[in-house]
Amino acid sequence: MLSNHSGGTYDPSSDQRVCRFIAELRTYKLQGSNGDRPLRILECGSFEGAQTAMLAQAFPHAQIIAVDVRQDSIRKAKFLHSLRTITNIQYLQDDLDNPQFVFAETYDVIFCVGLLYHLRDPARFLARACAAAPFLWVWSLVCTEAEAVVSENGYRGRMLVETPDHPLSGIGSKSFIPTISSLADMLWNAGYQTIELLEKVMTTNGNGPALLLQAQRGSSSFRTT
């Protein structure tokens, strides 16, 4: 359980965005799953490491690469994981809107929950993600068609005003939230050939609808069964 800087706590053990990912990943056709090398999971936007710890414990023989833009969040994550004696996590500080090195490496799967809608250029991020890993797991806010008042590079959506001094916010002054159809176009243009929508919900805080989806570069089934 982890403080969320807003007076509450966050326990990922009941978060279906994480639990479903763990269950699905165990069925994926992954190159690293044959034991030749450790499975490499990139977590984009790891914050203070609560989800990271759950992933690392679920896949103890995998290498979890946890990336966040804030050094303070990484420091807290390292402390949390040291208390649990978790040793299969690598921590990286990078700005995923303008990454310097994280996408210079390749991964088996990218876990991206709660980050995409904080990016100024989500299409560019998705293109980089697709080049770096064959599988992508995403949960993100999306823009309703009625709220889509902005068009950028052919993608429709709305702007989100960020508060960079808040640890749960993006570090830029604003970010771009695409509509569902524009998000699908972004994924397709990035190079993903198979997209599976897993869930569409209205967020409890009223920020708008959110999607949970998985995407892959290939056109075959995600699963081995």
C-alpha positions in Angstrom: 0.0 0.0 0.0 1.3 3.4 -0.9 0.5 7.0 -0.1 -0.8 8.9 -3.1 0.1 12.4 -1.9 -3.6 13.3 -1.6 -4.3 11.9 1.9 -5.3 8.4 0.7 -3.6 5.2 -0.1 -3.3 3.0 -3.2 -3.2 -0.8 -3.1 -2.5 -2.3 -6.5 -3.4 -5.8 -5.4 -7.1 -5.1 -6.2 -6.4 -2.9 -9.3 -7.8 -4.8 -12.3 -5.6 -2.8 -14.6 -2.6 -4.6 -13.0 -4.2 -7.9 -12.2 -5.5 -8.4 -15.7 -2.1 -7.5 -17.1 -0.4 -10.2 -15.0 -3.0 -12.8 -16.0 -2.8 -11.9 -19.7 1.0 -11.7 -19.8 1.2 -15.3 -18.6 -0.7 -16.3 -21.9 1.3 -14.1 -24.3 3.5 -15.5 -27.0 6.7 -13.8 -25.8 10.2 -14.4 -27.1 11.7 -14.1 -23.6 9.3 -16.7 -22.1 11.3 -19.7 -23.3 14.0 -19.3 -20.7 16.8 -18.2 -23.0 16.9 -14.8 -21.3 14.9 -12.9 -18.7 11.6 -11.4 -19.7 12.0 -7.6 -20.0 9.0 -5.5 -19.0 9.1 -1.7 -19.3 6.8 0.2 -17.0 6.2 3.7 -18.3 5.3 6.1 -15.5 6.2 4.0 -12.5 5.5 6.8 -9.9 6.4 5.5 -6.4 6.6 1.9 -7.4 3.4 0.2 -6.0 2.5 -1.4 -9.4 6.2 -2.0 -10.1 6.5 -4.1 -6.9 3.4 -6.1 -7.9 4.8 -6.8 -11.4 8.3 -7.8 -10.0 6.8 -10.2 -7.5 4.4 -11.7 -10.1 7.4 -12.3 -12.4 10.4 -12.9 -10.2 12.6 -14.1 -13.0 11.8 -11.1 -15.2 13.6 -7.8 -15.4 11.3 -4.9 -14.6 12.5 -1.5 -16.0 10.6 1.2 -14.1 10.8 4.6 -15.7 9.6 7.9 -14.2 10.4 11.5 -14.8 10.7 12.5 -11.1 13.7 11.6 -9.1 11.8 11.9 -5.9 9.3 9.3 -7.0 12.1 6.9 -8.0 13.8 7.5 -4.6 10.6 6.5 -2.8 10.1 3.5 -5.0 13.6 2.3 -4.3 12.9 2.6 -0.6 9.6 0.7 -0.8 11.2 -2.1 -2.8 14.2 -2.4 -0.5 11.8 -3.0 2.4 10.3 -5.9 0.4 13.8 -7.2 -0.7 12.8 -7.0 -4.4 15.8 -7.2 -6.6 14.7 -7.6 -10.2 13.9 -3.9 -10.8 16.0 -1.4 -12.8 15.1 2.3 -12.2 15.4 4.9 -14.9 14.7 8.6 -14.8 13.6 9.9 -18.2 11.0 12.2 -19.7 8.7 9.9 -21.8 7.5 12.9 -23.8 11.1 13.6 -24.9 13.0 10.4 -23.9 16.8 10.4 -24.0 17.6 6.7 -23.6 14.7 4.5 -22.5 13.7 3.6 -26.1 17.3 3.0 -27.2 16.7 -0.5 -25.8 14.2 -3.2 -26.6 11.7 -5.0 -24.4 9.2 -7.8 -24.5 6.2 -5.8 -23.4 5.4 -2.3 -22.3 3.1 -1.6 -19.4 1.6 1.9 -19.5 -1.1 2.6 -17.0 -2.1 6.2 -16.2 0.6 7.9 -18.3 -0.5 8.4 -21.9 -3.0 11.2 -21.2 -0.2 13.2 -19.4 1.9 13.4 -22.6 1.9 16.3 -24.9 2.5 14.1 -28.0 1.0 10.6 -27.3 1.3 9.6 -31.0 5.1 10.1 -30.9 5.3 8.1 -27.7 3.3 5.2 -29.2 5.5 5.1 -32.3 8.6 4.8 -30.1 6.9 2.2 -27.9 6.0 0.1 -30.9 9.5 0.1 -32.2 10.8 -0.9 -28.8 8.5 -3.8 -27.9 6.0 -6.0 -29.7 3.3 -5.8 -27.0 1.7 -2.8 -25.3 -0.7 -2.7 -22.4 -2.4 0.7 -21.9 -4.9 2.3 -19.6 -5.7 6.0 -20.4 -8.3 8.7 -20.3 -9.8 9.4 -23.7 -11.8 12.4 -25.0 -15.4 12.2 -25.9 -16.4 13.2 -29.4 -18.4 16.1 -28.0 -15.4 17.5 -26.2 -13.0 17.1 -29.2 -12.2 20.8 -30.0 -8.6 20.3 -30.9 -7.0 18.7 -34.0 -3.3 18.0 -34.1 -1.6 16.1 -37.0 -5.0 14.7 -38.0 -5.8 13.5 -34.5 -8.8 14.9 -32.6 -9.1 15.4 -28.9 -8.8 18.0 -26.1 -6.1 19.6 -24.1 -5.6 18.8 -20.4 -4.1 21.6 -18.2 -1.4 20.0 -16.1 0.0 21.1 -12.7 3.7 20.2 -12.9 4.3 20.7 -9.2 1.9 17.8 -8.4 3.5 14.4 -8.4 0.6 12.8 -10.2 0.6 15.3 -13.0 2.7 15.6 -16.2 5.7 17.9 -16.1 4.5 20.0 -19.0 1.9 22.8 -18.9 -0.6 20.8 -20.9 -1.2 17.4 -22.5 -3.2 16.1 -25.4 -6.1 13.5 -24.8 -7.3 11.9 -28.1 -10.7 10.6 -28.9 -11.2 6.8 -29.0 -11.0 6.8 -32.8 -7.9 9.0 -32.9 -6.2 6.8 -30.3 -6.9 3.8 -32.6 -5.4 5.7 -35.5 -2.4 6.6 -33.4 -1.9 2.9 -32.5 -2.3 1.8 -36.1 0.0 4.5 -37.5 2.6 3.6 -34.8 2.8 0.1 -36.3 0.4 -2.0 -34.1 -1.6 -4.4 -36.2 -3.8 -6.0 -33.5 -5.7 -3.9 -31.0 -8.0 -5.4 -28.4 -10.2 -3.2 -26.3 -10.6 -4.8 -22.9 -12.7 -2.2 -21.0 -14.3 1.2 -21.3 -15.3 2.9 -18.0 -16.2 6.3 -16.6 -13.6 7.4 -14.1 -14.8 7.7 -10.5 -13.4 11.3 -10.3 -15.4 12.4 -13.3 -12.3 13.2 -15.5 -13.9 11.4 -18.4 -14.1 8.0 -20.0 -11.0 5.7 -19.8 -9.9 2.7 -21.9 -8.0 -0.4 -21.1 -6.5 -2.1 -24.2 -3.7 -4.2 -25.4 -1.9 -3.9 -28.8 0.7 -5.8 -30.6 2.8 -5.4 -33.8 1.8 -8.7 -35.3 -1.6 -9.8 -36.6 -1.8 -13.1 -34.8 -3.5 -13.9 -31.5 -1.9 -12.5 -28.3 -2.3 -15.8 -26.6 -0.7 -19.2 -26.7 -4.1 -20.8 -26.1 
